[in-house]
Amino acid sequence: MADVVIVAKSITGEQKVVTNEKGQFIIPSIPDGIYTLRFEKNNYKAVEKRNVVVKNNSAKVNVQLLVEGKEDDYRNWLLKIDFL
């Protein structure tokens, strides 16, 4: 899914990226640690995933974005996130 804003927060700060037209993204130079990831897109309910463990610049997250006002219309992602 394109144009999803992803915010990665930890105790050391936050980084924000946007997915490209293929739904891909890179968060550059992210250190190992525990993060909260927030996924936002216009007309979809924001999703927050807490306690995401990033190790060796990688993490896996399952994210489901629901269209605002439509509980049965969603996009489901199973992501393997590679942070470079």
N, C-alpha and C positions, 0 to 999 in steps of 0.2 A: 504494500500500500504506500503510495507516494505522499509526500508532504505531511508526514507524521512528525511532530516535534517530540524529541526524546530528551528528557532532563535527567542526568545522572548526578545524584547528591550523595555526599559522604561527609564525614566530620571535617574533612580538609577543604571542602568547597563543592562547587557544582560546575558541570559542563553541559552545554546544550547543543544538540545537532538536529538536523532534519533529514528524513529519508529521501532518497532520490526517486526517480520515476520507476525504478524496479523495486522499491521498498528497502533498499540497502542503505546502511549507514556505517560510519566509522567514528568512534570517539578516540581522538588521538591522545597518546601519552597518558593513559589512565592507569594509576598504580593499583596493585592488588589491594583488595579490601572488601568491605561490606557497603553496599550501595542501596539507595532507594531510586528506582527508575520510574519516571512518570511519562506516560504516553498520551499525547494530546493531538486531536485533529478536529477541524471545524465540522460541526454537525454530528460529532461522536462524543460519547461520554468519556471523560478522561479516566485513565486507569493508572493506578500506582501499585508497583510491586516493591515490597520491602524486603530487606535482608538478602539481597542478591549478592552472592559471593563471586567476586572477580578474582580469578587466579590465572597466572600466565597469560594475561590479556584476553581472557575468554570467560563466557558465562552462558547459561541456557535459561531462557525465560519463556513461559507460555502466556500469551497475551490475547485477550478477547476484547475487541472494541465494539460497543453497541451503538447503533444509530440513536441519536437523541429522540426519545418518544416512541421508539419501536423496539420492544424487548425481544422480538423474534428476528430482527435483522442485525446481523453482526459479521465481523471479520475475525477469524480466529487465526492466530499465528503461533507457531512453535518456532522460536528463534534460537539459533546458536549465534551468540553475539561475539564477534572477534574485535577486541579493542586494540588498536595499534598505536 
